Amino acid sequence: MRASPQSQRSPRRIRRNSNRRKSFRRLGGGFERIGSRASEKPTLCYLRVISFSTSLCCSFSNASKSSLVLPLSVGFGAWLGGAGIMLYQFYTITPMASIWTLLVLPLMGAILTLGFIKIILFFLLPTLSAALGVVVTGLSDVFIRAVKLFADLDFTGIMIGHVPVWLVVFFYVFILLAFFARFRRPSIKKAVCTVMALLLAVFIGGIKWQRTHRGELILTCLDISHGQAIFAQLPGGGGNILFDAGSLNISDVGRRTVAPFLDYKGIGKIDTLFISHNDIDHINGIPEVVQYCKVGRICANEAFFEDVGQWGAAKFLGDLLEGLGLEIERVTPGSNFGGGAAIENIWPSGQSDGAGTFSENDKSHVLLIEFAGRKILLCSDIEKAAQKEILRLNPELRADIVIAPHHGSRRTADPDFIKTLAPEILIYSCGRREYESRREIKQDNSAKHLYTPYHGAITVRIDKDGAVRIETAARRD
């Protein structure tokens, strides 16, 4: 009697095919098999936790195991496959995405099913189709609200910021190794995957830790053409400060420039937002910033409050912030803001005897930041009168880094102001036209002059020893 083809196969081939079928079932049928019994061979230790939690949920429900685990595992697999790309492109990890997908999946299925039925009924029973359309619209509204609710939950996403390409490559090598690589000894595969998972956690956690617990002062003057947006990251976790956000030439500057910068740096909250004065090129991006990012408090001086009660951009901004439940705090002269660095409000000053003669620009907010023996002066739009008064009230004032007053305008500059401050670095936040026409301050040729239209975003780093390092987005000398 002739043996059947199956009986002619070698035991090794039979075991190979059996292992292959098990692999396909593991990939297509979810992760419910992983870690369910001691004899199973898990590939990832945290997948065991997810599988165990899912099994617990199934045991407390009347649904069958496969009806819940399968969509969850498929959603988790889809998230896992795109997590590296999402982190590299959008700087965020969303570990709860698979769960939110599972929760809205029935709603999505109902919308699609009823939508197709509505289309068919439109040609047969138009009245019934219209009634069904009301139901579909209602379900769609519920779906949109659910998505917004999940998006607003703080724990749904972890802001990491920009990560290097090699980390994303390492992540996908880990995924391929965990799911597709074959080892003679499963224990070796388990050990390799566990080590790689721990390394990923250490690398990503280290990046997040360095950006939230830095030991240096980092100040960045963004390239927003004619305008101002200066972001300071205080040392020792002292907080994040944004000084103005506006541009005369870039529309939607908050959404198109400031918000992407915050994402790139992995910053999800601004602790303090300072409003220098009521000029459109300093504040027209603030509405977008406060709607996009959490803001702890907003500060402005008394001159800004005078404009809020009258007209113009200040009133519009004040009404919008009030509608969002945000209150603008008054900054008194000489106020000192705590944190990892000393931040002092030096202008407008209550000691000045010519407050009534100052222009709106002269009433701009001027801050002095000091850390590790270094001083940074943010001058906003002050002109000759305010510059002279600041020197009169502070004759010993010096600054290592100065943000040029009024975007570096030579017409409104006092000749002795920059000379007395004696800065090592002078930064101009101006438009390309101002830069090309060379209308900027030239009283101090010993300082290093940096221009946002030429150098791009300019970052100043001051370490705990007082060493200053300059980085420019355009990488020019």
C-alpha positions in Angstrom: 0.0 0.0 0.0 1.4 3.4 -1.0 2.0 5.9 1.7 0.1 9.2 1.5 2.1 12.4 0.7 1.6 13.7 4.2 3.2 10.5 5.7 6.2 10.9 3.4 7.1 14.4 4.9 9.9 14.5 7.3 9.3 15.3 10.9 11.4 18.4 10.6 9.3 19.7 7.7 6.1 19.0 9.6 7.5 21.0 12.6 8.5 23.8 10.3 5.1 24.1 8.7 3.5 23.9 12.1 5.6 26.7 13.4 4.8 28.7 10.3 1.1 28.3 10.8 1.4 29.3 14.4 3.3 32.5 13.3 0.6 33.4 10.9 -2.1 32.8 13.5 -0.2 35.0 15.9 0.1 37.8 13.4 -3.5 37.6 12.0 -5.4 36.6 15.1 -3.9 39.1 17.5 -1.8 38.9 20.6 -4.2 36.9 22.8 -2.0 33.8 22.5 1.1 35.7 23.8 1.6 35.1 27.5 -1.8 33.3 28.0 0.0 30.1 29.2 3.4 29.3 30.5 4.1 27.2 27.5 3.6 30.1 25.1 6.7 32.0 23.8 6.2 35.8 23.9 8.2 38.2 21.8 7.7 41.3 23.8 7.4 41.6 27.6 5.0 44.6 27.4 2.8 42.7 24.9 2.3 40.1 27.6 0.9 42.8 29.8 -1.5 44.1 27.1 -2.7 40.6 26.4 -3.2 39.8 30.1 -5.2 43.1 30.5 -7.3 42.3 27.5 -8.0 38.8 28.8 -9.2 40.3 32.1 -11.5 42.7 30.2 -12.9 39.7 28.2 -13.5 37.7 31.4 -15.7 40.5 32.8 -17.8 40.8 29.6 -20.3 38.6 27.9 -18.5 39.0 24.6 -16.4 36.2 23.3 -12.6 36.5 23.5 -12.0 36.8 19.9 -14.6 39.5 19.3 -12.8 41.9 21.6 -9.2 40.9 21.4 -9.1 40.7 17.6 -10.0 44.4 16.9 -7.8 45.5 19.8 -4.8 43.5 18.5 -5.3 44.8 15.0 -5.5 48.4 16.2 -2.5 47.9 18.4 -0.6 46.3 15.5 -1.5 49.2 13.2 -0.4 51.7 15.9 2.9 49.8 16.4 3.6 49.8 12.7 3.2 53.6 12.4 4.5 54.7 15.8 8.0 55.3 14.6 6.9 57.4 11.7 4.4 59.3 13.8 7.1 60.1 16.4 9.6 61.3 13.7 7.0 63.4 11.8 4.8 64.6 14.7 7.1 64.3 17.7 4.5 62.4 19.8 3.8 58.9 21.1 0.2 57.9 21.5 0.1 54.6 23.3 -3.7 54.8 23.9 -4.5 55.1 20.2 -5.4 51.4 19.9 -7.9 51.6 22.8 -9.5 54.8 21.5 -9.8 53.1 18.1 -11.6 50.1 19.7 -14.0 52.4 21.5 -15.0 54.4 18.4 -14.9 51.4 16.0 -18.6 50.4 16.5 -19.6 54.0 16.0 -17.6 54.2 12.8 -19.1 50.9 11.6 -22.6 52.2 12.2 -22.0 55.4 10.4 -20.5 53.7 7.3 -23.3 51.0 7.2 -26.2 53.4 7.6 -24.5 55.8 5.2 -24.4 53.2 2.4 -28.0 52.2 3.2 -29.0 55.9 2.9 -27.4 56.1 -0.5 -29.4 53.0 -1.7 -32.7 54.2 -0.2 -32.3 57.6 -1.9 -33.3 56.1 -5.2 -36.0 53.9 -3.7 -37.5 55.6 -0.7 -36.3 59.3 -0.5 -38.3 60.1 2.6 -36.8 57.2 4.6 -33.4 58.1 3.2 -33.8 61.7 4.5 -34.8 60.4 8.0 -31.9 58.0 8.0 -29.7 61.0 7.1 -30.6 62.6 10.4 -29.5 59.6 12.3 -26.2 59.4 10.4 -25.6 63.1 11.1 -26.3 62.6 14.8 -23.9 59.6 15.0 -21.3 61.7 13.1 -21.6 64.5 15.7 -21.2 62.0 18.5 -18.1 60.5 16.7 -16.5 64.0 16.3 -17.1 64.8 20.0 -15.6 61.5 21.1 -12.5 62.1 19.0 -12.1 65.6 20.4 -12.6 64.3 23.9 -9.9 61.6 23.5 -7.6 64.2 21.9 -8.0 66.6 24.9 -7.1 63.9 27.5 -3.6 64.7 28.8 -2.5 61.0 29.1 -3.4 60.1 25.5 -0.2 61.5 24.1 3.4 61.9 25.2 5.2 64.9 23.7 8.8 63.8 23.0 10.0 66.3 20.3 12.4 65.7 17.5 14.2 62.4 17.6 17.2 61.3 15.4 16.6 59.1 12.4 18.7 56.3 13.8 16.3 55.9 16.7 13.4 55.3 14.3 15.5 52.8 12.3 16.4 51.0 15.5 12.7 50.9 16.5 11.7 49.2 13.2 14.6 46.8 13.3 13.3 45.8 16.7 9.8 45.3 15.3 11.0 43.2 12.4 13.2 41.1 14.7 10.5 40.6 17.2 7.8 39.4 14.8 9.7 37.9 11.8 13.1 36.8 12.9 13.6 33.1 13.8 16.0 31.8 16.4 16.9 28.2 17.2 16.5 29.0 20.8 13.4 31.1 21.7 15.0 32.2 24.9 17.7 34.0 22.9 15.1 35.8 20.9 13.3 36.8 24.1 16.5 38.1 25.6 17.5 40.1 22.5 14.0 41.7 22.2 13.9 42.5 25.9 17.3 44.3 25.7 16.2 46.2 22.6 12.9 47.2 24.2 14.8 48.5 27.3 17.2 50.4 25.1 14.4 52.1 23.3 12.8 53.1 26.6 16.1 54.4 27.8 16.8 56.4 24.6 13.4 58.0 24.4 13.2 58.6 28.2 16.6 60.2 28.1 15.6 62.6 25.3 12.5 63.6 27.2 14.4 64.0 30.5 17.1 66.2 28.9 14.5 68.5 27.4 12.5 68.9 30.7 15.4 68.9 33.2 18.1 70.8 31.5 21.0 72.4 33.3 21.4 75.4 30.9 19.4 78.5 29.9 18.2 78.2 26.3 16.8 81.3 24.5 15.6 81.2 20.9 14.7 84.1 18.7 12.4 82.7 16.0 12.7 83.7 12.4 9.3 85.3 11.8 10.3 88.2 9.5 9.3 91.6 10.9 8.0 90.7 14.3 9.0 89.1 17.5 8.7 85.7 19.2 11.3 84.8 21.8 11.2 81.5 23.6 13.2 80.9 26.8 13.7 77.5 28.5 14.8 78.1 32.1 17.4 75.7 33.7 16.6 73.2 36.3 13.0 72.7 35.1 12.3 76.3 36.0 9.7 76.6 33.2 9.2 77.8 29.7 8.6 81.5 28.8 7.4 83.0 25.5 8.0 86.7 25.0 5.5 87.9 22.3 4.3 86.0 19.3 3.6 88.2 16.2 4.6 89.0 12.7 3.9 91.7 10.2 4.6 89.6 7.1 3.7 86.0 8.1 0.0 85.1 8.4 -1.0 82.6 11.1 2.4 82.9 12.6 1.3 81.2 15.8 0.1 78.1 13.9 2.7 78.0 11.2 5.8 79.0 13.1 5.5 79.0 16.9 3.4 75.9 17.3 5.7 73.7 15.0 8.7 75.0 16.9 7.2 74.0 20.3 6.4 70.5 18.9 9.9 70.1 17.5 11.3 70.9 21.0 8.8 68.6 22.7 7.2 71.4 24.7 3.5 70.9 25.6 3.1 73.8 28.0 4.2 77.5 28.2 4.4 78.5 31.9 4.4 82.3 31.3 3.6 84.3 28.2 4.7 87.9 28.2 2.9 90.6 26.1 5.3 93.4 25.4 2.8 96.0 24.1 -0.1 96.6 21.7 1.5 96.2 18.3 0.1 93.8 15.8 3.6 92.4 14.9 4.1 91.3 18.5 0.7 89.8 19.4 -1.2 88.6 16.3 0.1 85.0 16.8 -0.9 84.8 20.5 -4.5 83.6 19.9 -3.3 80.6 17.9 -0.6 79.8 20.5 -3.0 79.8 23.5 -5.5 77.7 21.6 -2.8 75.2 20.5 -0.7 75.0 23.7 -1.4 75.1 27.4 -0.4 78.4 28.9 0.0 78.8 32.7 -0.3 82.6 32.9 -0.2 85.6 30.7 1.5 88.8 31.8 1.4 92.4 30.5 2.3 95.9 31.9 -0.1 98.7 32.8 0.1 100.3 29.4 -1.3 97.3 27.7 -4.3 97.3 30.0 -5.0 100.9 29.0 -5.4 99.8 25.4 -7.4 96.6 26.2 -10.3 98.8 27.5 -10.3 101.0 24.3 -9.9 99.5 20.8 -7.6 97.7 18.4 -5.6 94.5 18.6 -5.2 94.7 22.4 -9.0 94.8 23.0 -9.5 91.9 20.5 -6.8 89.9 22.2 -8.2 90.6 25.7 -11.7 89.6 24.7 -10.5 86.4 23.1 -8.4 85.4 26.1 -11.4 86.2 28.4 -13.5 83.9 26.2 -11.0 81.1 26.7 -11.0 81.5 30.4 -7.5 83.1 30.5 -6.8 86.2 32.6 -4.0 88.7 31.9 -2.0 89.5 35.0 -0.6 93.0 35.6 3.2 93.2 35.9 4.4 95.9 38.3 7.6 97.8 37.8 10.6 95.9 39.2 8.8 92.5 39.4 11.1 89.6 39.6 9.9 86.2 38.3 11.3 83.1 40.0 12.6 80.0 38.3 15.9 78.6 37.3 17.1 82.1 36.2 16.4 85.6 37.5 13.9 87.5 35.3 13.4 91.2 36.1 11.0 93.7 34.7 13.1 96.8 34.3 10.8 98.9 32.1 8.3 100.7 32.3 9.5 101.9 35.6 7.5 103.6 38.3 10.5 105.9 39.0 10.3 107.5 35.6 9.2 111.2 35.7 8.2 111.5 32.0 5.6 108.7 31.6 3.2 111.0 29.9 5.6 111.9 27.1 6.4 108.3 26.0 5.0 106.8 22.8 3.3 103.4 22.7 6.5 101.8 21.6 8.4 103.5 24.5 6.0 101.8 26.9 7.0 98.4 25.7 7.9 95.7 28.2 11.6 95.3 28.8 12.9 92.2 30.6 16.4 91.4 31.9 17.3 87.7 32.3 20.3 86.7 34.3 21.9 83.3 34.7 25.4 82.1 35.7 26.7 85.7 35.6 25.4 86.4 32.1 22.7 88.9 31.2 20.2 89.0 28.4 18.2 92.1 27.7 14.9 91.8 25.7 14.2 95.4 24.5 11.0 95.0 22.5 10.1 98.2 20.6 11.5 100.9 22.9 12.8 104.0 21.1 15.1 106.9 21.9 13.2 108.4 24.8 12.8 105.1 26.7 16.4 104.0 25.9 17.7 107.2 27.5 15.5 106.9 30.5 16.5 103.3 31.1 20.2 104.3 31.1 19.4 107.2 33.5 17.6 104.9 35.9 20.2 102.1 35.5 23.6 103.7 34.9 25.4 100.4 35.7 23.3 98.3 33.3 25.2 95.9 31.1 24.1 93.0 29.0 26.0 90.2 27.3 23.3 89.5 24.8 20.8 92.1 23.6 17.7 91.7 21.4 18.0 94.9 19.4 15.3 97.4 20.2 12.5 98.1 17.7 13.8 95.3 15.3 17.2 97.0 15.1 15.9 100.3 13.6 18.6 102.9 13.3 16.1 105.7 13.1 14.7 105.1 16.6 17.9 104.1 18.3 19.8 106.2 20.8 23.5 106.3 19.9 24.6 105.6 23.5 22.2 102.8 24.3 24.0 99.8 22.7 27.4 101.4 23.4 26.7 101.6 27.1 25.2 98.1 27.3 28.4 96.8 25.6 26.9 93.5 24.4 28.9 90.6 23.0 26.0 89.5 20.9 23.4 91.6 19.2 20.4 89.8 17.8 18.0 91.4 15.2 14.5 90.1 14.8 13.6 91.9 11.6 12.4 91.4 8.0 14.5 90.6 5.0 13.9 94.1 3.6 15.3 95.8 6.7 18.3 93.4 6.6 19.0 94.0 2.9 18.7 97.8 3.2 21.1 97.8 6.2 18.9 100.0 8.3 19.9 98.3 11.5 22.0 99.7 14.4 25.7 100.0 13.7 26.9 101.9 16.8 28.8 98.9 18.2 31.0 97.1 15.7 32.7 95.0 18.4 29.5 92.9 19.1 28.6 89.9 17.0 25.6 90.8 14.9 23.1 88.0 14.1 20.0 88.5 11.9 17.0 86.2 11.8 16.3 86.8 8.0 19.9 85.7 7.3 20.8 83.2 10.1 17.3 81.9 10.6 16.2 81.1 14.2 18.9 82.1 16.6 19.5 80.0 19.8 21.6 81.2 22.7 22.8 78.5 25.2 24.3 79.5 28.5 25.6 76.6 30.7 26.0 76.7 34.5 29.6 77.9 34.2 28.5 80.9 32.1 29.8 79.7 28.8 27.8 81.0 25.8 27.1 79.0 22.7 25.3 80.2 19.6 23.3 78.0 17.2 21.6 79.2 14.1 19.1 77.4 12.0 20.7 78.4 8.7 24.2 77.3 10.0 25.9 80.4 8.7 29.1 82.0 10.2 
